[in-house]
Amino acid sequence: MILLVFAVPRIPPAWSLTWGTWDLVSGGVDDRHRLLRDNPFPAELAPPGYRIDGNEEHCDPEECFGWSVSFAGPDDLDTITFYPHAMTADEVYDYWRRPAEFVRHEFLSVENLSADSFCEQGDDIFHETHMVSCVAAFDGMAVIADSENEKPERGSLEHALTLLRAGVSHWESIRD
């Protein structure tokens, strides 16, 4: 099982109404990352049928750029990943809506998903897996839930949505 992590590019500062101050790349992003580290995803927010299997900070030698919670659940891979950004919710949405080059994908129509959220499914052509990802965009944060299985099985839209709701609940509870 392979978890793909994408480096988040440095983006100019953006005004964030949520945070109420200029959100500098090195300041606000680091603050939100620290908030995630200091407030781990609680076991009681894990949806029924999912058990927290791990929490992992995503860092390279120069910076930390995200946080993932993995679950023992119904799929080969069930995760919620939080990526702090120095962008408004619209910019975060547009950034994550761009397709990855190595994934054949299509956007899914989902009812009752907020305007700053979307789901997509795709096939990783290198690892022969099928994944469904759902993304919720906030000022300064992307919450991404993944359901992934090795082919011929398919990732589950229902599972990705369940995890996204849990990830959004966690972010909303710690960001205020």
Backbone as CSV, one residue per row, in Angstrom:
resi,resn,N_x,N_y,N_z,CA_x,CA_y,CA_z,C_x,C_y,C_z
1,MET,0.848,-1.160,0.000,0.000,0.000,0.000,0.899,1.231,0.000
2,ILE,0.635,2.174,-0.913,1.469,3.352,-1.045,0.606,4.588,-0.879
3,LEU,1.041,5.503,-0.024,0.360,6.764,0.181,1.113,7.818,-0.599
4,LEU,0.432,8.501,-1.499,1.054,9.536,-2.294,0.870,10.866,-1.594
5,VAL,1.953,11.609,-1.446,1.914,12.909,-0.811,2.482,13.909,-1.798
6,PHE,1.782,14.997,-2.013,2.204,16.003,-2.958,2.780,17.186,-2.201
7,ALA,3.905,17.696,-2.670,4.486,18.896,-2.075,3.588,20.077,-2.406
8,VAL,3.375,20.934,-1.454,2.532,22.095,-1.634,3.428,23.267,-2.006
9,PRO,3.167,23.932,-3.146,4.042,25.019,-3.575,3.899,26.238,-2.679
10,ARG,4.944,27.035,-2.656,4.893,28.311,-1.940,4.029,29.263,-2.758
11,ILE,3.061,29.879,-2.111,2.121,30.751,-2.787,2.120,32.091,-2.063
12,PRO,1.944,33.201,-2.778,1.962,34.513,-2.118,0.930,34.609,-1.000
13,PRO,1.149,35.501,-0.026,0.198,35.670,1.065,-1.194,36.018,0.559
14,ALA,-2.196,35.598,1.310,-3.586,35.903,0.958,-4.296,36.395,2.205
15,TRP,-5.235,37.310,2.032,-6.030,37.781,3.151,-6.990,36.686,3.564
16,SER,-7.043,36.396,4.818,-7.924,35.351,5.315,-8.898,35.952,6.311
17,LEU,-10.179,35.954,5.964,-11.185,36.456,6.884,-11.307,35.564,8.101
18,THR,-11.060,34.265,7.921,-11.152,33.333,9.032,-10.121,33.666,10.107
19,TRP,-8.917,33.963,9.664,-7.835,34.214,10.616,-7.736,35.690,10.973
20,GLY,-8.335,36.604,10.132,-8.428,38.010,10.473,-7.145,38.803,10.338
21,THR,-6.080,38.242,9.823,-4.819,38.949,9.639,-4.202,38.496,8.335
22,TRP,-3.156,39.184,7.928,-2.435,38.703,6.751,-1.875,37.339,7.061
23,ASP,-2.126,36.429,6.180,-1.712,35.045,6.360,-0.391,34.848,5.623
24,LEU,0.712,35.072,6.290,2.008,34.939,5.650,2.356,33.475,5.470
25,VAL,3.052,33.165,4.373,3.394,31.783,4.055,4.095,31.114,5.229
26,SER,5.050,31.789,5.839,5.788,31.149,6.926,5.073,31.261,8.264
27,GLY,4.097,32.146,8.390,3.422,32.332,9.666,2.146,31.542,9.793
28,GLY,1.125,31.900,9.030,-0.176,31.255,9.151,-0.153,29.779,8.846
29,VAL,0.591,29.388,7.830,0.670,27.971,7.478,1.294,27.187,8.622
30,ASP,2.393,27.701,9.161,3.040,27.024,10.289,2.119,26.982,11.511
31,ASP,1.371,28.047,11.732,0.444,28.076,12.871,-0.637,27.011,12.726
32,ARG,-1.196,26.872,11.526,-2.226,25.860,11.311,-1.645,24.459,11.407
33,HIS,-0.425,24.282,10.916,0.219,22.975,11.043,0.430,22.632,12.523
34,ARG,0.878,23.593,13.287,1.085,23.405,14.725,-0.244,23.090,15.413
35,LEU,-1.318,23.748,14.980,-2.647,23.494,15.539,-3.055,22.037,15.319
36,LEU,-2.777,21.519,14.126,-3.063,20.105,13.844,-2.202,19.177,14.705
37,ARG,-0.934,19.511,14.852,-0.027,18.683,15.648,-0.431,18.685,17.124
38,ASP,-0.855,19.858,17.617,-1.203,19.981,19.036,-2.606,19.461,19.360
39,ASN,-3.408,19.219,18.325,-4.779,18.737,18.512,-5.009,17.528,17.615
40,PRO,-4.457,16.383,17.982,-4.599,15.205,17.123,-6.066,14.819,16.927
41,PHE,-6.306,14.173,15.808,-7.650,13.702,15.487,-8.114,12.769,16.600
42,PRO,-9.240,13.071,17.251,-9.680,12.253,18.386,-10.371,10.958,17.944
43,ALA,-10.137,9.910,18.692,-10.716,8.600,18.376,-12.246,8.657,18.307
44,GLU,-12.862,9.515,19.116,-14.327,9.572,19.116,-14.906,10.169,17.824
45,LEU,-14.081,10.828,17.014,-14.554,11.339,15.717,-14.423,10.314,14.596
46,ALA,-13.737,9.213,14.863,-13.629,8.168,13.840,-15.020,7.615,13.556
47,PRO,-15.407,7.571,12.279,-16.741,7.051,11.954,-16.879,5.580,12.351
48,PRO,-18.095,5.100,12.560,-18.300,3.682,12.854,-17.681,2.819,11.744
49,GLY,-16.963,1.784,12.152,-16.310,0.905,11.190,-14.892,1.321,10.846
50,TYR,-14.418,2.427,11.425,-13.060,2.928,11.186,-12.348,3.056,12.531
51,ARG,-11.110,2.630,12.570,-10.294,2.765,13.774,-9.018,3.497,13.385
52,ILE,-8.639,4.505,14.174,-7.414,5.251,13.870,-6.234,4.293,13.913
53,ASP,-5.496,4.283,12.815,-4.346,3.396,12.672,-3.036,4.162,12.787
54,GLY,-3.078,5.468,12.583,-1.861,6.257,12.695,-2.083,7.722,12.391
55,ASN,-1.195,8.532,12.924,-1.132,9.960,12.645,0.268,10.232,12.143
56,GLU,0.371,10.941,11.037,1.683,11.167,10.453,1.816,12.612,9.995
57,GLU,2.873,13.243,10.463,3.214,14.583,10.037,4.002,14.462,8.736
58,HIS,3.683,15.296,7.745,4.397,15.268,6.476,5.404,16.401,6.448
59,CYS,6.679,16.038,6.455,7.751,17.025,6.464,8.843,16.583,5.496
60,ASP,9.540,17.563,4.954,10.780,17.290,4.253,11.875,17.979,5.062
61,PRO,13.114,17.935,4.635,14.163,18.547,5.455,13.997,20.049,5.701
62,GLU,13.215,20.734,4.858,13.094,22.181,4.993,11.818,22.651,5.688
63,GLU,10.740,21.872,5.586,9.467,22.347,6.117,8.503,21.197,6.356
64,CYS,7.467,21.496,7.140,6.349,20.563,7.311,5.189,21.105,6.486
65,PHE,4.467,20.211,5.819,3.458,20.680,4.882,2.137,19.924,4.958
66,GLY,1.909,19.138,5.985,0.618,18.469,6.098,0.587,17.466,7.226
67,TRP,-0.599,16.917,7.413,-0.827,15.954,8.485,-1.849,14.932,7.992
68,SER,-1.573,13.630,8.166,-2.504,12.584,7.740,-2.911,11.707,8.904
69,VAL,-4.163,11.297,8.858,-4.695,10.324,9.803,-5.095,9.116,8.967
70,SER,-4.516,7.969,9.279,-4.879,6.748,8.553,-5.792,5.905,9.439
71,PHE,-6.647,5.150,8.774,-7.651,4.361,9.480,-7.583,2.908,9.037
72,ALA,-7.823,2.005,9.967,-8.140,0.626,9.626,-9.635,0.662,9.354
73,GLY,-9.984,0.416,8.120,-11.383,0.531,7.729,-11.708,-0.453,6.628
74,PRO,-12.753,-0.184,5.901,-13.214,-1.151,4.909,-12.366,-1.210,3.634
75,ASP,-11.470,-0.230,3.414,-10.690,-0.183,2.183,-9.222,-0.510,2.454
76,ASP,-8.478,-0.707,1.366,-7.037,-0.910,1.509,-6.382,0.317,2.131
77,LEU,-6.880,1.487,1.781,-6.351,2.738,2.318,-7.513,3.682,2.598
78,ASP,-7.637,4.115,3.836,-8.635,5.104,4.240,-7.887,6.182,5.012
79,THR,-7.886,7.406,4.486,-7.132,8.480,5.139,-7.884,9.795,5.102
80,ILE,-7.523,10.652,6.045,-7.895,12.063,6.029,-6.577,12.818,6.104
81,THR,-6.380,13.736,5.178,-5.152,14.520,5.159,-5.514,15.995,5.226
82,PHE,-4.739,16.722,6.014,-4.919,18.156,6.193,-3.688,18.849,5.606
83,TYR,-3.917,19.777,4.667,-2.831,20.542,4.065,-3.056,22.032,4.322
84,PRO,-2.252,22.646,5.201,-2.353,24.097,5.390,-1.853,24.832,4.140
85,HIS,-2.526,25.914,3.801,-2.165,26.740,2.650,-2.227,28.208,3.040
86,ALA,-1.524,29.028,2.308,-1.639,30.481,2.435,-2.515,30.976,1.296
87,MET,-3.762,30.484,1.291,-4.710,30.810,0.225,-6.105,30.934,0.811
88,THR,-6.955,31.629,0.071,-8.370,31.685,0.432,-9.008,30.344,0.070
89,ALA,-10.229,30.132,0.525,-10.930,28.875,0.223,-11.081,28.673,-1.285
90,ASP,-11.399,29.734,-2.024,-11.529,29.608,-3.479,-10.218,29.181,-4.120
91,GLU,-9.112,29.730,-3.652,-7.800,29.365,-4.203,-7.428,27.930,-3.844
92,VAL,-7.738,27.524,-2.619,-7.482,26.139,-2.212,-8.297,25.194,-3.095
93,TYR,-9.552,25.517,-3.312,-10.433,24.708,-4.158,-9.841,24.581,-5.560
94,ASP,-9.465,25.697,-6.171,-8.907,25.671,-7.524,-7.604,24.885,-7.586
95,TYR,-6.767,25.024,-6.566,-5.486,24.310,-6.531,-5.702,22.788,-6.555
96,TRP,-6.588,22.290,-5.710,-6.793,20.845,-5.603,-7.671,20.294,-6.719
97,ARG,-8.343,21.132,-7.438,-9.192,20.675,-8.536,-8.369,20.356,-9.790
98,ARG,-7.126,20.805,-9.835,-6.257,20.487,-10.974,-5.897,19.008,-10.932
99,PRO,-5.976,18.327,-12.065,-5.684,16.881,-12.070,-4.193,16.576,-11.951
100,ALA,-3.886,15.473,-11.275,-2.512,14.975,-11.213,-2.199,14.291,-12.546
101,GLU,-0.969,14.406,-12.991,-0.592,13.872,-14.298,-0.640,12.354,-14.377
102,PHE,-0.396,11.675,-13.275,-0.290,10.218,-13.317,-1.568,9.510,-12.891
103,VAL,-2.655,10.259,-12.807,-3.929,9.675,-12.395,-4.980,9.971,-13.463
104,ARG,-5.609,8.919,-13.970,-6.783,9.129,-14.825,-7.942,9.397,-13.887
105,HIS,-8.657,10.496,-14.095,-9.681,10.846,-13.111,-10.916,11.438,-13.760
106,GLU,-11.980,11.473,-12.959,-13.214,12.159,-13.345,-13.849,12.706,-12.077
107,PHE,-14.489,13.862,-12.210,-15.171,14.461,-11.080,-16.527,13.808,-10.915
108,LEU,-16.937,13.636,-9.670,-18.184,12.959,-9.352,-19.243,13.972,-8.934
109,SER,-20.449,13.734,-9.324,-21.569,14.564,-8.906,-22.031,14.071,-7.538
110,VAL,-22.026,14.969,-6.567,-22.399,14.593,-5.206,-23.405,15.608,-4.682
111,GLU,-24.552,15.131,-4.221,-25.553,16.008,-3.641,-25.168,16.359,-2.204
112,ASN,-25.603,17.520,-1.752,-25.419,17.978,-0.375,-23.955,18.149,0.018
113,LEU,-23.096,18.458,-0.939,-21.702,18.770,-0.650,-21.557,20.280,-0.780
114,SER,-20.849,20.915,0.122,-20.765,22.378,0.110,-20.143,22.887,-1.189
115,ALA,-20.325,24.161,-1.453,-19.828,24.772,-2.690,-18.308,24.705,-2.794
116,ASP,-17.613,24.691,-1.679,-16.150,24.641,-1.687,-15.639,23.224,-1.526
117,SER,-16.401,22.235,-1.987,-16.009,20.832,-1.871,-16.279,20.115,-3.189
118,PHE,-15.549,19.047,-3.413,-15.779,18.213,-4.588,-15.214,16.823,-4.330
119,CYS,-15.640,15.885,-5.156,-15.108,14.526,-5.109,-14.672,14.129,-6.508
120,GLU,-13.681,13.272,-6.570,-13.220,12.742,-7.842,-12.804,11.295,-7.645
121,GLN,-12.820,10.554,-8.732,-12.316,9.191,-8.688,-11.274,9.060,-9.775
122,GLY,-10.346,8.148,-9.554,-9.314,7.976,-10.554,-8.550,6.693,-10.359
123,ASP,-7.786,6.367,-11.377,-6.922,5.196,-11.365,-5.482,5.657,-11.376
124,ASP,-4.723,5.233,-10.398,-3.293,5.504,-10.371,-2.651,4.527,-11.345
125,ILE,-2.125,5.027,-12.447,-1.621,4.148,-13.500,-0.313,3.468,-13.126
126,PHE,0.418,3.979,-12.122,1.663,3.354,-11.705,1.447,2.254,-10.671
127,HIS,0.505,2.473,-9.743,0.323,1.546,-8.629,-0.895,0.647,-8.789
128,GLU,-1.605,0.802,-9.905,-2.767,-0.029,-10.206,-3.785,-0.049,-9.074
129,THR,-4.117,1.147,-8.616,-5.143,1.299,-7.596,-6.237,2.209,-8.121
130,HIS,-7.396,2.096,-7.507,-8.515,2.994,-7.808,-8.822,3.764,-6.539
131,MET,-8.936,5.080,-6.661,-9.136,5.913,-5.486,-10.299,6.864,-5.704
132,VAL,-10.991,7.134,-4.618,-11.969,8.211,-4.582,-11.467,9.200,-3.543
133,SER,-11.371,10.467,-3.947,-10.936,11.540,-3.053,-12.018,12.592,-2.979
134,CYS,-12.260,13.079,-1.779,-13.174,14.199,-1.579,-12.391,15.300,-0.878
135,VAL,-12.574,16.534,-1.342,-11.811,17.676,-0.852,-12.776,18.738,-0.343
136,ALA,-12.485,19.272,0.844,-13.198,20.432,1.372,-12.173,21.551,1.517
137,ALA,-12.480,22.705,0.925,-11.564,23.847,0.938,-12.026,24.883,1.955
138,PHE,-11.090,25.339,2.763,-11.322,26.393,3.748,-10.285,27.476,3.509
139,ASP,-10.515,28.647,4.070,-9.456,29.641,4.061,-8.262,29.027,4.790
140,GLY,-7.176,28.842,4.083,-5.948,28.354,4.698,-5.826,26.856,4.886
141,MET,-6.787,26.050,4.420,-6.703,24.613,4.688,-7.461,23.810,3.634
142,ALA,-6.860,22.680,3.250,-7.549,21.662,2.450,-7.694,20.424,3.322
143,VAL,-8.906,19.908,3.416,-9.169,18.645,4.106,-9.499,17.644,3.002
144,ILE,-8.735,16.554,2.937,-8.884,15.584,1.854,-9.088,14.198,2.445
145,ALA,-10.130,13.528,1.989,-10.431,12.166,2.443,-10.293,11.227,1.250
146,ASP,-9.592,10.119,1.473,-9.343,9.144,0.410,-9.826,7.758,0.789
147,SER,-10.429,7.100,-0.176,-10.779,5.685,-0.105,-10.088,5.046,-1.308
148,GLU,-9.179,4.101,-1.054,-8.394,3.531,-2.148,-8.307,2.017,-2.009
149,ASN,-8.421,1.332,-3.143,-8.292,-0.121,-3.183,-7.487,-0.525,-4.407
150,GLU,-6.789,-1.659,-4.270,-6.097,-2.206,-5.427,-7.127,-2.733,-6.402
151,LYS,-6.854,-2.557,-7.700,-7.771,-3.065,-8.735,-7.852,-4.572,-8.629
152,PRO,-8.940,-5.205,-8.929,-10.100,-4.654,-9.612,-11.110,-3.989,-8.679
153,GLU,-10.856,-4.000,-7.371,-11.768,-3.301,-6.451,-11.740,-1.816,-6.758
154,ARG,-12.713,-1.105,-6.232,-12.783,0.330,-6.474,-12.858,1.053,-5.137
155,GLY,-12.303,2.270,-5.098,-12.488,3.121,-3.944,-13.971,3.455,-3.821
156,SER,-14.387,3.891,-2.659,-15.805,4.103,-2.389,-16.114,5.576,-2.155
157,LEU,-17.041,6.120,-2.924,-17.494,7.493,-2.720,-18.111,7.632,-1.330
158,GLU,-18.911,6.677,-0.938,-19.541,6.721,0.382,-18.501,6.767,1.500
159,HIS,-17.449,5.957,1.393,-16.404,5.943,2.421,-15.633,7.262,2.438
160,ALA,-15.303,7.788,1.250,-14.572,9.059,1.188,-15.406,10.190,1.784
161,LEU,-16.703,10.216,1.503,-17.577,11.249,2.075,-17.685,11.117,3.588
162,THR,-17.787,9.896,4.074,-17.849,9.665,5.522,-16.599,10.211,6.198
163,LEU,-15.448,9.916,5.627,-14.194,10.398,6.196,-14.067,11.915,6.056
164,LEU,-14.518,12.471,4.933,-14.447,13.924,4.754,-15.263,14.637,5.834
165,ARG,-16.451,14.149,6.099,-17.279,14.772,7.143,-16.560,14.749,8.502
166,ALA,-15.898,13.644,8.811,-15.155,13.551,10.070,-13.974,14.524,10.073
167,GLY,-13.266,14.626,8.957,-12.133,15.547,8.868,-12.570,16.999,8.979
168,VAL,-13.665,17.352,8.326,-14.194,18.711,8.408,-14.627,19.016,9.840
169,SER,-15.280,18.072,10.500,-15.693,18.276,11.902,-14.485,18.555,12.786
170,HIS,-13.429,17.784,12.582,-12.222,17.995,13.390,-11.629,19.374,13.116
171,TRP,-11.455,19.733,11.833,-10.854,21.037,11.532,-11.710,22.172,12.086
172,GLU,-13.013,22.103,11.922,-13.887,23.153,12.430,-13.835,23.257,13.953
173,SER,-13.607,22.147,14.637,-13.572,22.170,16.098,-12.275,22.759,16.637
174,ILE,-11.184,22.711,15.885,-9.917,23.219,16.424,-9.509,24.571,15.851
175,ARG,-10.113,25.010,14.769,-9.642,26.246,14.121,-10.155,27.509,14.776
176,ASP,-11.215,27.432,15.550,-11.786,28.660,16.138,-11.110,29.065,17.419
